[in-house]
Amino acid sequence: MSSVGPMGKIGRWTVENFRIVLGAWIVIALVLGFFAPKVEHSLSGAGWEATGSESVEVREAIDEQFGGMSSSALMVVMHSDSQQWTAPEFKTAIAEVETTLSSSDDVSAVVVPGRGGWISEDGRTVVVQAGAAADPNQMVRAADDLKVELNDLDTAGVDISLTGASGMWSDFNQANKEAMLKSELISWPVTLLILVLAFGSLVAAGLPLMLTILGLVAAAGTLYLGTQFTDISIWALNFALMFALALGIDYALFIVYRFRGALTDSPDAVTAVETSMDTAGKAVLFSGLTVLISLSAVMLVPSPAFRSMSLGIMVSVAFVLVASLTLLPAVLGKLGQRINKLSLPWVHEGEHRSPFFAAWGEKLWKRPLLFGVPALIVLVVIALPVFSLDTGMPSIKVVPEQDSSRQGYEQLAASFGPGAPGALQAVGPAGSAAEIEAVLKADPEIVQVYPAMPGSNGLVMVQAVPAFDPSSPAMGETIDRLRVALPAEAQLGGASTENHDLETALSDKTALVIGVVMLLGFLLLLFALRAPVVAALGVVTNLLAVGAAFGVAKLVFQDGNLSGFLGFEPQGFLDAWAPVFFFAMIFAISMDYSVFLLSSAKEHWEKSGDPKEALVGGIAHSGRVIFAAAGVMVAVFFTFALSGPLPPKEMGIILGVAVLLDAALVRLLLLPVLIRLTGKWAWWLPAWADRILPNIKFGH
């Protein structure tokens, strides 16, 4: 009789204490579910900044000493095709806007034309500024409310548009929310269909949804509680939803498949749960840890938005993982043979070893180069464009054309020059005002310098308008050049500068994040599999899928291919956060599949010591799970490419392509071929490592 390992004992305990496990999860769902509906209104819309950067220091100084006229200030662009700002109707509209802005507790001061506000040369466009009386996240919430009030004003031929960084993030977050809802409506029916086909049973297909809903509700409630202590980006919830769905399906597939197979060997449900948890449950545990470790590396990026997004995903993964290892085996033990109820007529109950994937494994063993070389060539060719990939911070094109922030932005650029929406703000001691102005005026890329404004504590602020759009590559070069030329005691800020500093921080951390993710991934695979060659192959082959996905991203989003079909305006670059954040996400998902395949292969190696049986058996027992899980993920991710603003489209295409290529060409083709070519060396373990590493087995 096989000994029962720790995971098997946990599985048995959950079945024998079903009421305790179920009761605990009901309490978790009720308590955190109570807070979950509140999370949407508590999450922040800003946070896209480099913590501790010079530009953030400038923003804080301006908010404190210059009436809040920083990058977080609200800008209301007012334009008329038929009258100038001095016309009575126009002046009435300005007064109404001033009254509306002044009524907000988040506005510290209002600057109108004639008292410092911007006026175009033709007099038909003016800017009313509202100083920030709160932090950037609260100013985005203020923009949410004020843009509705401003839109309701009856202004007789005067267009009113709330813009600026806070207005842009308000519109972008709203568009993103609508896109997420639309994508969910599309993806859920597709997901349900794939689940039914994958599990072959309506009862079994419902189990991933149980894990997903629990993970999402618990994560949402936890994120709400987290907002009581710190700012958390609204994107954290969006990504938490996706990963709760994706991993809930992955983990349920792997464990339920194994459970149904174990039932054919032993009709006793408790024994089947023990077997499932000792094998598939152990793989799920290491998979979840790998995902958490990969995403934790994003915490190295010094940005509140990135760290909170990573936190949101990790929270959802943690809840799904714990539910998979406690609630799922408890429910399986209770269901027993009823897991196969309402099965599709062609489904063979308990068929754990797939004849199709077993035959596929045999083909790869007989002719590895015939299949492996073309797969490698395809991946390399698709990945080649990545070497000419350009990145940049999002332009106004990420905001829908009909939104007020974009309309105001375009009116501002048309009336005051393309650089007006990205005005730079230099701050320094009052005695350096003349030198600051001289440096700004002498720069060839600065077209307008406004007189120095005195602050409340011995500082002055000088605003300068560049000659180009804020998203232009020349903006970063100009900022770097001015920082060198300005007096040592002066600092440079503004919305464009904050974007530049964040882009620089992302660029500086990209190599570190990638290196940390790969190293930690290798160490965890080594710890789990006790096979350095296989662990290295699992990590290195991940890079091929990642490179190919970003190669496609370059062709689509930088070059604009398929832009008409996907419905977006190409920016000429990929958003700067993509290499860091999406790499961690892709790597996490790829490692998920690697653990499923390699743990199954390790189980067969432990039983037989035969490299062929390890390869063929590993594919036969995990291939169907990987294929089905990838199908769900691809369907979910690609729905994001069909709706909403540009960043969700980038996410959908990059992640969808990565999962598709990883499952089809890497995990089920290239990695098995490499294991075949390395033979017994794939499972070799040095003597010194044998003494250090714990003896973890995936067999029961």
N, C-alpha and C positions, 0 to 999 in steps of 0.2 A: 504493500500500500504506500502511495506517495506521501511524503511529508507535506504538511501544510505550512506555507511561508507566512510572513507577517501580513501581506496583503490579503491572502486567503483567510486568515484569522479575522481580519477586519470585515471582510465580506460576510463570513459566518455570523459575526457579532451583529451586524446590521440586520440580517434576516431574523435572527433570534430576538432582537430587540426592535422589531419593526415599529411598534407604537412610539417608542422613545425617539427613534430617528425621524419618523414622520411628524411627530409632535414638535420636535426641535425645528424642523424646516417650516412648519406652519407658523410657528412663533416668529422665525426670521422673516418669512414672507409678509406676515401681518404688520410687524413692527416697522420694517424697512419699507414695506409697501405703503404705509401711512404717510411716509415722507416723500416717496417717489414722485407723486404728482406735483410736488412743489419745486422739484429740482430745476425744471425748465426756466422758471422765473428767477432762480437764484444764481445760475451759472453766468459767467462773465463773457462779454463779447470782445474784449480787448486782450491784452497780455502779450501781443506780438512785439516784443522788445528784447534787447540784450541787457539783462540785469546788471547794474553797476557800470554801464557804459557812459561815456561822456554825454551823449545825447539825452539819456534819461536824467542825468544830473541837471542838464540845462532845462529840461521840461519842468522839473520840480522847482528849480529856482524861479522860472518865469511864472509858474502858478502861484508861488509865494509872494513875489515882489512886483509882478507886472499885471495884476488883476486877472490872472488865469488865462492870458492870451497865448498859451502854448499850443503845441500840436493837438492837444485834447480839446481846444476851444471849438465852439460851433461856428460855422460860417454859413450865412444865409445869402445866397446870390439872388438878386432881384433884377429882372430884365424886362424891358418893353420894346416892342418893335416900332411903336408909334409915338412915344413921348419920352421926354427927358426926366431925370429924377427931380427936377425943380417944379414939374407940373403938379397942380393941386392933387390930382388923383394918385399920382406916384407918391407924393409926400404923405398922403393919408395911409397908403399901403405900408410905407416905412414905419409910420407911427403904430400901426396895428401889429406889425412884426416886432417892434421894440416892446410893446406891451405884453405880447405873448411870451417873448423870451424872458422878460423881467419877472414874470409871474412864476418862473421855475426856481425852486430852491437850489438847483444845481448850477445856476448861472450867477456869477459874481458881479459882472458888469456888462453893459451893452454899449457897443461903439457903433454909431450910425453915421452916414455921410454928413459932411459938414462939421463933424466933431472927431475926425480921425479915420472914418471909414473909407474904403476904397471907392473911387469913382472913375469910370472909364473915360477915355478921351471924347467919345461922342455923347457922354452923359446919359446913356440909355441902360447902363448896367452898373449896379452898385453892390457893395458887400456890407452886410451888417454882421458884426462879430459879437459873439457872446462868450465871455470869459468862463473858464472852467472853475467851478467852486467845489469840485469833487474829483476823485481819482478817475483814470481813464475808463475803467470798467463801468463806473456809475455814469460817466458822460455818454457812453454808448446807450445805456438804459434811458437817459434823458433824451437822447436823439430819437429813441423809439417812440416816445410820447409826443415830443415837440413836432416831429415831422407830420404827425396826424393833425395836430392843431393848426400848424401853418398851412397845410393843404386845404383846410376847411375855411380859410379866410377868403372873403369876397373882395378881390383886389382890382377889379375893373381893368383888365388888359395887362396886368403886371404878373409875370411868371415868378413864382417863389420856389426856390429849391434849397433844401438843407444839405450842405455838403461838408467837406473837411474830413479828417481821419475818423472822427466819431460817427459822423453821418454815413461814411462809407461802410464802416464795420456794422452799423445798424442795418443797412440795406443788405449787405452781403450775408449776414447771419440769418436774416429773414428769408432771403432767397434760398439759402442753404437748407433751412428748416423745411420749406415747402418742397424742395427737391428730395429731401430724405423721406418725407411722407409719401411722395409720389413713387419713389423707388421701392418703398416698403410695400405699397399696394400692388406693384408689379411683381416683386420678388417672392412674396409669401405664397401665392398660388403655385408659382414655378417650384419653389422649395418643397411644398407639400407633395406635388406630383413626383418629384425626384425621390423624396423620402419613401413614398409608397412603393415606387419601383425598386429602390435600393433595398428596403427591408422586406418587401414582399408581403407585408402584413400591416393592416391598419392599426392594430394594437401596438406593434413594435414601432411603427412610424410616429406614434404619438409621444414616445419617450424623449427624443431629442427636443421636442417642443417644450416638454416639461422642464428640461434643464435650461433651455434658452430663456423661457419666461422667468424662471427663478433667478437665473443669473442677471437678467436685465433689471428685474424689480429690485433685487438686493443691491446691485451696483448703483442704480439710480438713487435709492434711499441713502446709501453710503455717501455718494457724491454730494447729496443735499446736506448731510451732516458735516461733510468736509468744507462746504462753503461757509459754514458758520465760523470757521477758523482761518480760511485763506481763500483767495480767488481761484476758481476753477473754470477753465474754458468750456464754452458750450460744445466745442468739438469733442471734449472728453466723452460726453454722452453719446454723440454720434458714433464714434469709434467703438465705444463699449457695446452698443447695440449690434454692430457688425460682428465683433469678435464673440459675443455671447451666442449669436446665432451660428456662426461658423464652427466654433469649437464645441458647442453643445452637440452639434450634429456629428462632428468628428469622433468625439469621445463615446457618444452613445452608439454610433455605428460599430466601433471597434469592440466595445464590451458586449453589446447585444449579439453581434455575430458570433463571438466566442461562446457566449452563454447558450445560444441555440445549438451550436455544435456540441457543447459539453452535455447537453440534455440527451443527445443521441447515445452517448457513451454511458451516462448514468442518469436514469429518470429522476433521481432525487434532486430536487431544486437546490437544496443547500449545498450539496456536493458540486453541482454545476456552477453555483456562485463562487465557491472556493476556487475551482479551476479557472474560471474567468478572471477573477481578481488576481490570482497568482501569476497570470500570463498577461492578458490584455490590460487588466487594472494597473499592473506594474508599469507597462508601457505608457499608459495614459498619465500616470504620475510623473514619469520622466519627461514626457512630452509637455505637460503643463509647466513643469519647472523650466524647461528649455524656453518656452514662450515667455515666461516671466523674466528670465534672465536676459533674453534678447531685448525685450522692451525696456528693461531697467537701464540699459546703456544710454537710452535717449535722455535720461536724467542728467547726463553730462553736458547737455546743451543748456547754457545759462539763460533760459527764457521761460517765463511763467506759463505761457500757452503750451509749449512743447512738454514741459514737465507734467502739467495737469492732464494733457491728452494721454500721455504715457500712463499716468496714474489711473485714469479712467479705464483704459483697456486692461491694465493689470488687476484692477478690482473685479471687473467682470470675469476675467479668466480665472481668478482665484475662487470666486463663488461657483462658477461652472465646474471647476476642477474638484472642489470639495463635494459638491452635489453628485458628481459622477462617481466618486469613490465612497459615498455613504448612502445617499438616497436611492441612486440607481440600482445598486445591488440589492438593497432592501426591497425595492419594488419588484425586481426580477425574481427574487426568492419567493415573494408573495404570489406572483403571477404563475410561475412554473411553466407548465405546458400551455397555459393560456396565452403565452407570449405569441403563439402562432395562430391565434384566433383571427378570423376575417382575413385569411391569407389569399393571395391571388392564385388562380387555379394552376398556373404553370410553375409555382414555386415549390422547391424541394425543401421541406422543413429540416432544419438542423444541418444543412449542407455548408459546413464551415470551409472546406477545401474546395476552391473553385476549379473545376476541370479546365475551363477556358484559360485561366491564368497559369495553371500548372503546365498546360501545353505551351503557353507563351514562354514560361521559364525554360522548358526543354529546348525551344528554338534558340533562345539566347545562349544557352549552354553549348549547343552544337556549333553555332555560327556567330560568335560574339562580334567579330570585326564586321561582318556583313550588316549587322544592325547598329553597332556602336559607332562606326566611323561616319556614316551619313548623319546620325543624330548629332554628333559632335560638330560636324561641318555646318549643319543647319543652325545650331545654337551660336557658333562663332560668327557666322555671317550676319545673323540677326543682331548680335551684340556689337558689331563693328561701329555702327553710328554713334555709340555711346562716347567714343573718343572725341567727337566734335560737339558734345552736348554743352549747351550754355544754360546758365541758371540766373535768375533775378527775382527780386521781390515783386509781388503781384502788382499789376498795373490796374487802372480803372476799368479795364476790360473784364475783370472778374465780376463786376457788378452789372446786372441786367440793364439794357439801354433805357427802359422806361422808368427806372428808379430815380428819385430826386437827387441823390448824391452824384450820380453820373451826369445827369442833366446840368446840375449846378457846376460840376467840374468842367464840363465842356464849354459852358457859357463863360466861366472864369478864364479858361485858356484862350477862348476866342476874343475876349475883350481886353485881357491884360497880358497876353502872351502865354506860350505853352508852359513856361516854368512857373507861372503864378500859383497853380495848385500845390507846388512843392517849394514854397518860399523857405529860405534858410534863415535861422535865427542865431545871431552871434551875441553872446553875453560876456561882459567883462566889467572891471572897475570903471567908474565914471571918468577917471583920468586917461583911460585908453580909448575913449570914444572916437577921437579924431583918427587915431592910428587904425582902429577897426574899420572905420568908414573908408579910409584911404586904401587899405588892402582889398576890401570888397570891390571898390570902384575900379581898381587897377586890374582886376582879374578879367581876362577876355571873355569868359563865359557868364559873366554877371551883367544883366541888362538894366537893372533898376536897384538902387540902394535908397532906402527910406531913412529919414533923419533919426538919430539916436533918441530912444525913449528912456527917460529917467525912471529908475525903480524906487522902491520904498526903503532900500537899505544900502545906498551907495553903488548900485550897479546900473549899467545901461544896457539896452537891447537894441541891436541894429538888425533890421530885416532886409534881406536881399533876394531878388528874383533871378533865377538862372535863365539861360537862353533856351533851355530844352525841357522836354517832358520829364517828370520825376522818375519814370521808369527807364529812362535812357541810360545806357552804360556810362555815358559821359558824366552822369550825376555823381557816381562814386569817385571818379577821378577828380572832379572839381572839389568835392568835400575833402578828400585827402590832401589836395594841393593847398586849399585854404587853411586847413589845420596847421600845416607847416608854416604858412606865411603870417597867420594871425599872431598877435602878441602872446607871449607864453601864458599870461594870466587870463586870456580870453578862451571861451569854449564855444563850440558850434553845435547847434541843435536844429530842431524842426522835424516835421514828419518824415521828410525824405532822408534826413540824417539818421533818424531812428531806424528806418528800413535798412539803410546802408550798414549801420552798426550790427543789426541782427544778421544780415547777410554775411558779414565778415565773421561773426561768431559761429554761424553755421558752417562756413567754409573751414574755419580753424578747427572745428570739432569733428568734421566728417570722417577724416582718416582715423581719429581716435575711436569714435563710436564704432566704425566698421571693424577695426582691430579688436576692440574689447568684445564685441558681439561674437566674432569668429573664435577668439580664444576661449571665451566662456562656453560657447557651443561645443567646441572640441573637447574641453575638459569634462563637460557633463556627459557627452557621448562616451568618452573614455571611461569615466566612472561607471556608467551603466553597462557598457558592452565589454569592457576589459579587452579591447582590441584596437590599438592605436592606428593601424592601417585603415580599418573600416571607419573609425571615427574621423580620420583625416579626409577620407574619400567623401563621407557624408557632408563635411563642411565645405570642402573645395567645390564639389559639384553644385552646391547652392549658389556659388558665385556666377555660374553659367546662366542659371535661370534669372538671377537678378540682372546681370549684364544684358541679357536678351530683352528683358522687360523694359529697361531704360533705353535700349536701342530703339525699340518700337516707340517709346515715349518721345524720343528725339524726332523721329520721322513724323509723328502725328502732331505733337504740340509745339515743337520748335519750327518745323518746316510747314506745318499747316495741312498735311495730308489728312483727308477725311473730315476736315473742319466743317464742310458743308453738311455732310451726313450727320455728324455728331452735334451740329448746331452751336459752334463757338467761334470766337475771333482769336486767331493765334496771336500770341504776344511776341513771338520770335525767340522765346526761351521757355524753359521749364521753371516752375516756381521753386525758389531756393530751398524750401524745406523738404522737397521731395527726396533728394539723395539720402539724407539722414533718416528721416522718419519712415519713408516707404521702404528703405533698405531693411530697417529693423523689423517692420511688419512682414515683409516678404520672407526674410530669413526665419522669422518665428514660425510662419506657416510651413515653409519648406522643411524645417527641422521637425515639425509635427509629423509630416509624412515620412521623413527619414527614420524617426524613432519607430513608427509603426512597421516599416519594412525591415529595418535592421534588427529590431527586437524579435520579430518573427523568425528571421533568418538565424539569429543567435540561438533561439529555442531549438531549432532543428539541428544546428551544429552541436549543441550540448547533448542532444539525444543520439546523434549518429556519428559525429566526428567526420562526416563526409561533406566536402565543400559543395558538391553537386546537390545533395539533398538540402543543404542549408540554403542554397540559392533558389532552387525550384520550390521547395517547401515554403520559404519565406514569401515568394511572390504569390504562390497559390493561396496562402492564408491571409495575405494582407492586400493583394492587388485589387480585389473587388471593393474593399473598404476605401482605399486610396482613390480609386476611380470614382466611386459614388460621392465621397466627400468633396473631391475636386469639382465634380459636376455641380454640386450645390453652391460651392464658393464662387465658381466662375459665373454661374447664373446670378448670384447675389451681387457680385462686384460689377458685372457688366450693366446691370440695371442702373447703377449710378452714372454710367457713361451716357445714358439716354436722357437725363433730365438735370436741370439745375445749372448753377454757375460753373465756371471753369475748374476750380480746384477739385470738386467732387468727380468731375469727368476725368481729371488726371488720376485721381485715386482709383476710380473704377477700371480704367484702361490698364494702368500699370499693374495693379494687383491682380486683375482678371487674367491678363496675359501671362504674368509670372506664374500663377497657379496652373494655368493651362499647360504652359511649357514644362513646368516642373513635374507635374504628374505624368504627362504624356511622353516627354523626351528624357527627363532626368531620373525621376524616382523609379519609373517602371521600365526604363530602357538603359540609359547610360550607366547609372550606378550599379545595377545588376551585372552589366557587362564588365565593369571594372572589378567587381567582386569575383567574377568568373576568371578574369585574366590574372588576378593576384592569387587565386587558388587558396591553398592552406595558409599562405602568408597573410591573407585577409584577417585571419583570426589569431595570428601570432601575438603572444604577450611576453615581453622581456621578463626575466626572472626577478629583477629588482622591482618592476611594476607589480608583479604578482604578489610580492610581499606587502606592498603598500595599499593596493586597491582592494576594496571589499569584494567578496565573492557573491556577486548578484547574478542570479539565474532567472531566466524567463520561462523555463519549463516548469511543469507541475508534477 
